Amino acid sequence: MTERSGPILVNDATFEAEVIHSRLPVVVDFFADWSVPSRATEPVLRELSQRLAGRVKFAKVNVDESSAVARSFGIHSIPTILFVHGGQEKGREVGPVDAIALGSIVKRHFAVETSRRGGKSPVPGAGRR
């Protein structure tokens, strides 16, 4: 079975199963089709989701179609990107984010190597204090 790459579309009905109960950490993009900044963020998310397939799940929530989830997370601006792991929000970014910054943010929140040449192992020493 191959790991799915690319963001998946989730809604009010599927959010809990796909995001909250995901075995993988999840990057959740709250967007709207009419939003120019949301459209600018889309290729960045798609490219990073392909690089991190099998290590981080990427999901998209259309705020116009899934208002309950957006409201429950206090989403007031789009795009807003949430970082969720183990059912808990680990952080969020509001506004468009470029590929390099998003890769660094994912690495910080989820301790995964995001570079093109990096392996699939966690960052050395991550989580140790």
Order of alpha helices (4+ residues) and beta strands (2+ residues): beta-beta-alpha-beta-alpha-beta-beta-alpha
